[in-house]
Amino acid sequence: MSILSYFAVIALLIVVVGVVNEKWLHIQSDIVLIIFSLGISVLVMIFSQISGTSKAALALKGQNHFDFAAYLLDGVLCFMLFAGSSRVSVTKMKQNIRPIGLLALLGTAVSSAVYGFLFYGAAYVFHMNMDLWTCILLGCIVSPTDPIAATGILNKLGMSKNVTSVIECESLFNDGTGVALFLFVKGIISQKSGGNFFYIMGKELFGAVIVAVVVSFLLFSLLKLTKDPVKHILISLTDVMLVYVICEHMGFSGVIASVVCGMCFAYMRNRIARKLVVQDPEGLYDNFWEVVDGVLNAVLFMLLGLSVMNAQASRHFAALIPIAIVIVILSRYVGVRSCTFFMEKGRMPGNYSRREFSMLMTWSALKGGLSLALALGTAELLAADTYLIILNATYITIFFTVLIQGLTTKRVYGIIEGMKNRRIKAERNR
């Protein structure tokens, strides 16, 4: 099955699900795509077991030859991050820079370590034969929150802009920490020098920022020379592609670089907003990136669900379900709570208490395609049984956080807001 044919099937499924959801279901669009695609995967696997492989199953299983990790990491990720970060409010980010920085750096590192130690204990109890470093590697895979899931889902839940800014910006930046930790631990497991984590992190972060800022400034200078909005779009596409390729080639973080590109272009476009209104009265530039973001998000969430039909289940799968869910929640809570002790008590984002902020940031921490791509990247490093455990735990974590937490985050947000309002009222009455 050709790539074009495969994506034609994907597009048809997205359109059908979207229309059905708009008319009758009214579920958040990205979540309904995962529910539907996951349902298709389960049905195809059941039908294939009962009656042998059908033509329909073969058509959907065309992704046996489809490299999901390459599609995401070497293909569309930079565009999705650019589109998402270009909508982030720089003003809000500056107001919350301390909690964002702490969560993206310290919170991710602590969560990864705590996850690894807890999973190592569970692996020992259930005889999974996994060493501590491999368990920490899994923590590095599932601890970073996913920027695509965050911008695609949480943005549409009606949360306050201040809280949404913290969640979005943390998810956009903590992948650099996660990838640096992943490379560090992966080097130790493969018996190569893991290197110095702070050196790797500094190289990934500062190298990416420098390349992104310099290239974006140069290309934006070119953008100011033309009044054609189509050329503005082409220049922005060139910017993010060029920066991502340069960073990946030099060992910097292409993820961070794409985020910085989006923010740089948004900031610089805002400075010449009056000219742009005249040059692009129909908003072609903004509409283009909004459409790109929506289409690529829809395809990614559909692919996430469909990828299950090609996954194998570990013999520990039943035990992994509660283990993966409980540990990812506990480790995230510990990571966030450790960060709150470095924030001023009376100046927490959203005016929350430490406990309230930790609860909200724990439940709104969604995982997505990036975690799956990292998990798939361990296939050649680990033994077959260990790799299946890593992959299964990653799938369980992604689907739990997106489906269960994603569907209930708005309700949890309302509960925590109620707790905050009662606390504030009690404090005033004292």
N, C-alpha and C positions, 0 to 999 in steps of 0.2 A: 504494500500500500504506500503510495507516494505521500510526501509531506503535505503537498497541496490538498490531496484527497482527505488526509487525516484532519487537517485544520478546517476543511469544508464541513466535515461531520461535527467537529467541535463547535463551529459557528452556528450550525443548524440547531444543535442541542441548546446552546446559550439563548438563541432567539426564542425557541419554543418554551423553555423554562421561564424566560423573562416575561413573555406574554401571559402565560398561565398564572405566574405570580402576581403580575400587575392586575389581572382581572379578578382573581379569586383568593389567593393565599395572603398577599400583603406582608410577606416576611422580608427582612432586610435582604437586598438583592444578592450580595456576595455570599451570604450564609445559605440562601436557598440553592445557589449553584453547587455548593459543596454537598448539601443534603441530597440533591437530585443525583449528582455524579457518583456519590458514594453508594446511593441506592442502586444505580445502574451497575456499578462494579460488583456489588453483592449478588444481584440477580444474574448477571452474566456468569459469575463463578459457579453459582448453584446450577444454572441451566447447562453449563459446560460439563459439570460433574454427572448430571442426570442423563443427558442425551449426546454427549460428545461435543466437540468443538463445532459450533455453527458458524455460518458466514457472517452473521451479525457480530458474534463474539470475536471472530478474526478481524473484522473491520475495526472494532474498538481496541482490540489488542495490538493494533498496528504500532502502538507505542512501545512494543518490545524492542523496536529498532529506533525508538525516539529517546534521545538523551536529555532527560529532564534537567539535570544539573547544568549541562552545556547551554540548553535553551535559556535557563534563568540567568546563570552567572556570566556567560559569554554572549548573551543575546539581549534580552529585554530588561534586565534588572536596572541598568543605568538610566533608561528612559523613565521607568516607573518611579525611581527615586528622585529624578530631576523634577518630574511632574508633581510629586507629593511635596517635596521640599520647597518648591517655588510658591506654594500656597501658605507656607508657615509665616506667621507674623513675627518679623524680626524684633519688634517692640516687646511683644510678649515673651519671646525667647530671652531677651536681655533682662527682663524683670525676673525670670526664673532660671537664670544661668547657673546658679549654685546648685539647686536640686537636680537640674538636668545633668550637670557635670558629674555630681556625686552618683546619681543613679546609673549613668552610662558607664562610668569607670569602676567605682568601688562596688556599687550594687551588683553589677554583672559578674565581677570577679568573685565576690563573696557567695553569690547564688551558685556559681559554677562549682566552687569548692564544696559548699554545703551539700549540693546535689550529689556530687561524687562520693562523699563520705557516707551519706545516707543510702545511696544506691549500692555501694559496696557492702554495707551491712545487710541489706535485703538480698543481694546476690549470694552472700555467704549462707544466709538462712535457707534460701531456696535452691542451693547447689547449682548456681549458674556459672561457676568457674570463670569469674572475671576479676582481674587484678584492679588495684585502686586507681592506677593511672588511666585505665580504659574507662572506668566509671566516671572519673573527672572529665575525660574527653567527651563523654555523653552529656555531662553537665555543661560543657562549653557549647555543645550543639543546641541544646534546648533552653538555655538560660536567657540569651538575648531575645528581647521582644522583637516582633517582626514589623518593619516599617510599612510594608505593603498591607498587612492585615490591619494595622492601626489606622492608617490613613484611609483605607477602603471601608472600614466598618465603624470605628469609634467616632469618626467625623459626622456620622449620620444619626447619632443617638441623642442629640440635643443636650449634651453636657456643656458646662460653662466653658468659655473660651480660654480662661486661665488654666483650668485643669486639662483641657484638651491639648493645649500648647505643651504642657509638661510631658504628657503621654506621647504625643507625636514626636517631639524633639528628642526625647530619650530613645525612642524606638529607631529614630533615624541615625543616632550617633553610637548607640551601644553595640552595633554590629562590628565596629572597628575593634572594640575590646574583645568581643566574642571570637572574632577571626584570629586576632593576635594570640589569645589563649589557646585556641584550637591548634594553631601552627606550633606553638610552644610545646603543648602536651603531645601532639602528634609526633614531633621530633624525638621526644623522650621515648615514646612507645616503639618507634621504628629503630631505636638504639642509635640514633644520630644525635648530635648535639642539639638540644632543644634551644640553645641560645639564651640570651638574657631577655626576660619578658619585657622589661622596661625599654630595652633597646628596640625590640620588635615593635612594641606599642608606639614608641616615639617615632620610629621610622614610618610605620603605617599611617599614623595620624598626621604628623607635621609634614611629611613628604606629600601626602594627599592634599592637605590644605594649601601648601605652597603652589603645587602644580595647578590645582583648580583655580586659585585666585589669579595667578599669572596668565594662564590661557584664557580664562573668562574675561579678564580685563582687555587683553589684546583683541579677542574676537568681538567684544562689545564695542570697542573702538571702531571696528569695521562695520558693525551694525549701524552705528550712528551716521555712517556715510551714505546709507541708502534709506529711501522712504517706502520701499516695497515691503509690506508685511509678510509676503511669502518668503522673501530673502531673510527676513528676521527669523522666521521659523527654521529655515535651512541653517542659519548661523547658530542658532541654539542647539539644533541637532548635532551639528559639527562639533560644537563645544563639548557637549557631554560625551560624545563618542571618542573624541580625541583625548580628552582628559582621562577617561576610563582606560583606554588602551595604553596610554603612557604610564599610568600608575600601576596597572597590572604587570607591565613589562619591567618596571623598575622596582617592583616589590612593595609598592605603597598600597593603601587601601582604595580600590576603585569604588567601593561602597561609600566611604566617607567623601571621596572626591566628587561623586555624583550629587550627593546632598549639598555640598558646598557650592557646586556649580549652580544648582537650582536657586539657592539663596542669593548668590552673587547676582545672577541675572534678574531676579525679582527686585533686589535692592537697587540695581542700576537702572532698571526700567522705571522704577518708581521715581527716580530723580529726574527723568525726562518725560514724565507722564503727560504733560501738556502737549508736547510734540507728538507723542504716540497716539493721542486722541484724534489728532488731525490726520496722521499717517495711516492709522488703522481704525477708522470709525466703527466698523462692524465687529471689532474684537476678534479678528481671525486668529491671532497668535494665542490668546487665552483659550479660545474655543478649541483650537487644535490640540493643545496640551491636555485640556479637560477630556476630549474624546479619546486621545491616546491612553490616558490614565484609566478611563472607564473600560475600554476594550481590552487592554492588557491585563487589568485586574480580573475581568470576567473570565478570560482565557486561563489565567493562572489558577483561579479557584476551581474551575471545571477540571483542569488537568490534575490538580491535587486529589480530587475524589476519584478520577478515573485511574490514576496511577496505582491504586490499591489492588486492582485486578491482576497486576503482574507481581505483587509482593507475596512473599512466602511467610507463613506463620511459624514462629519459633515454638518449640515444644514447651516453652515457659510462657506462652502467650496469655493464658488465663491469669497467671500470677502477675504478669507485667501490667495488666490493666489497672488494678488498684495501686500497685507500687508506683508506676509512672505518674499517675494523677496526684496521689498524696504527696510524693516527694517534690514534684515541680511546684506545688502550691506552698509547701513548707519552706523550700529553699528560696523561693521568690520573696516570701514574707520576711525571712531572716535578712536577705540582701537589702530589701527596702528599709526595714527597721534599723539596720546598722547605719544606713545613710542619714536617717532622721536625727541621730544624735549629733551630727555635724551641722544641723540646721537650727537656726534660732527658733525657740519654741513659739514665740508670739508672731513669727513671720513665715509660717508654713504656707505653701501654696494652697489657695482656696480657703485660708483661715482654718484649716483642719488641725486636729491634735495629731500627735505622732501616730497613735493607734489608728485613727480614722484614715490618715493619709496612707499608712502602710496597707490597710485593708483595701482601699480603693485601687492603689497601684498594683497590688497583688492580683486582684480579680480582673483588672483591665489589661493584664499582660498577655497578649495574644501571640501565638507562634504561627509560623507559616512556611512558605516555600523555601526560604533561605535555610531554615533548619533541616528540611528534607534534603536540600542540595548538599549540605555539609555531611549529613549522615551517609548519603550515597557515595560521597568521596572517600569513605573509609573502607570500601569493599576490598581493595587490594592490600590494605594494611593489616586487617584483622582476620582471624580464623572464621570460617563460614558460620559456625554456631554463634560466635560473639557478634559478628556482623548482623545476623538476623535479630539478635536481642536489641542492638543499637537501633536498627531500622524500625522494628516493631514499637519500641518505646517512643521513638520520634513520631511515628504515625499516631499513636495513642495520644501523645501530648498535643499535637497539632489539632486533631479533631475534637479533643475535649475542650481546649482553650477557645477554638473558633466557634464550635457549635454550642457548647454549654455556657461558657463564660461570655462569648459574644452575644448570645441571645438574652442573657440575664444581666449584663453589665449595667444597662439603664435602670433596671429595678434595684440592683445593689447600690448604684449611685444615689437613687432616691432614698434608700434606707440610711445610707451614711450621711446624706444631707440632713435627714431628720434627726440623726444622732447629734450632728454638729449644732443644729438650731436649738435643740433641747439643752445641750451643754452650754451654749452661749447665753441662753435665757437664764439658766441656773446661776451662771457666773455673775450676771447682772443683778440678780435678786439677792446675792450675798451681801 
